[in-house]
Amino acid sequence: MLERKTAIKVIQKVLKDNEMSSSLLSNEANKIKKNDGNHEFFYTLVKGIIKRKLYLEYLCTQLTDEKKYAKTDLKIKILLYLGLFQIIYLDSIPDHSAVDTTVELAKEMYSQNSADFVNAVLRNYLRAPDIKLPEDDIERISIEHSYPKDLIESWIPIFGLEETEYLAMYFNEFPEINIRVNNIATSKDKLISYFEKRGVTLTTYPGIDNVFKADKAQVILNDVAFSEGYYSIQDAAAALVVELIDPKQDESILDMFAGPGGKTSYIAELMENSGEIIAIDKYPKKIKLVKQAIERLQLSNVKLVVQDALKYGPIAPAYDKVLIDVPCSGWGVLGKKAELRWQTHQKNNELIKIQSSALNYAAKFVRLNGYLIYSTCTMNRIENEDQIEKFLKKHPNFELVPANQYLPDLYTDGDYLKTIPHKHQMDGSFGAKMKRIN
C-alpha cells in the first residue's frame, strides 16, 4: 500500500499545486526503496495517472451522477483515477485487487462514505466498461488520449489529424532510456560488449554514433559504469543539437542555458577536454547538476557561472560558438514530463519573449565567422522557425547554415534540425545554426 499512498500524495501536489513531478518522484522513490517497496510500480502509477488524467476524469463523469461528481474533492477523484488506472492499464494487477486496495485506502485516509463512493464507481465501471467517446475527432482524440483540446487543435495544422493521433499515442507510452557513450573514457564497442554481458541490449539510431536505446532502464540507471563516467543518460534528440554545434578542439563556447548539463558535457567530450566552455544558468540547483555531470565524466574544460544568462557579461564578440537551448513549451518531451501537457500553454507568451530576448542578446557574444545555435525541445513553429526568421530579419549580419551539413537528412527539415517523436523514436527537438558573416 505504501506505493499507492505515496503516489496519491505526489499526484495531488502535481495536479493541485502545479508542482513538477521529477523531484517529487526522486525523493519519494528513495523512501520507498529504503522500506523495500516497489519504486517502479510507484513511478508507473504517478506518471501514468498524470498522463491519463483527462480520460480518467471523463470516465468518472460517465459513471457517476454529474452534479454529485462536480462537487467531489480532488483527493477523492485521485483515488478514483488510481483504481481505474490499475484496472484499465495494469494487467499485472487483478481487477478485484485494484478495487479492494483503492477502497481500503479511501477508508483509511478519508472516511467510510468516501470508501463506499469509490467502491460504487469502480464496480460500475467493471459492470459496464464500454464508455462512449465523443464523435467529433478533435474531442475524441483529446479525451481518449488525454490531452487538452487546445493542444490537439494546435497540433493538427502542423501534423494533420492522423499524425496528431499517432503523436498523442506515442507520448502515452513509457519512454525508452537513451545513453550516450563517453568516448574520452571508453568506446562504443566496449560499452556495447559490457552491457551484453549484463543482459542489456543497446540499439543504435540511424546516422547517430554515440547514442543508444537501452532495453533495461533500471540496470542502466544503477550500473557502476554510470557513476564511473563511462556513459550519460541523454536523449538522442538532445545529442543531435550538440552535433549540429559541431564543437572543435580548442574552441571557446558559451552555453547560456546550461542546466542540467547534458548538452554541456557532450560538448566538452567532443572537444576532448580542450578549449573552454562557459556554462551559465541562473538556477543554482541546475548548475549543481552540471557540476555533478562534469565531475563524474572527468571533464576539465567547463567553467560554471550561476547568473541570469540575459545579464551575463562583459559583452564581447569573443566566442566561436554560442548555444542558447532556450526555455520552451516542451511539446517534444511530453512523454517524459507527464504534467507538462496540462501546463504547456500557461506561459507561452512569456516564453516567446524570453526566446526572442535570448537570441538578440546571445548574438552579441559571437565573433566574426562564429556561430549562434538556437534549440528547443518543442515542435511549435511560433517558438522555432518564426523566431529564427524574425531574428535574421533584424540581424542581417547572420545567415542560416543548412543543418544537413552536420546531420543526416533524416533529422533535418529544410535548413533546420527537426525530430518528431513518433517518427524518429526520440524526443521532439528543433535546432538552427547561424553564422556571423560581418
Buried (B, 14 or more C-beta within 10 A) or exposed (E): EBBBBBBBBBBBBBBEEEBBBEEBBEEBBEEBEEEEBEBEBBBBBBBBBBBBBBBBBBBBEBBBEEEEBEEBEEBBBBBBBBBBBBBBBBEEBEBEEBBBBBBBBBBEBBEEEBBEBBBEBBBBBEEEEEEEBEEEBBEBBBBBBBBBBEBBBBBBEBBEEEBBBBBBEBBBEEBBBBBBBBBBBBEBEEBBEBBEEEEBEBEBBEEBEBBBBBBBBEBBEEBEBBEBBBBBBBBBBBBBBBBBBBBBEEBBBBBBBBBBBBBBBBBBBBBBBBBBBBBBBBBEEBBBBBBEBBEBBEBEBBEBBBEEBBEBEEEEEBBBBBBBBBBBBBBBBBBBBBBBBBBBEEEBEEBBEBBBEBBBBBBEBBBEEBBBBBBBBBBBBBBBBBBBEBBBEEBEEBEBBEBBEBBBEEBBBEBBBBBBBBBBBBBBBBBBBBBBEE
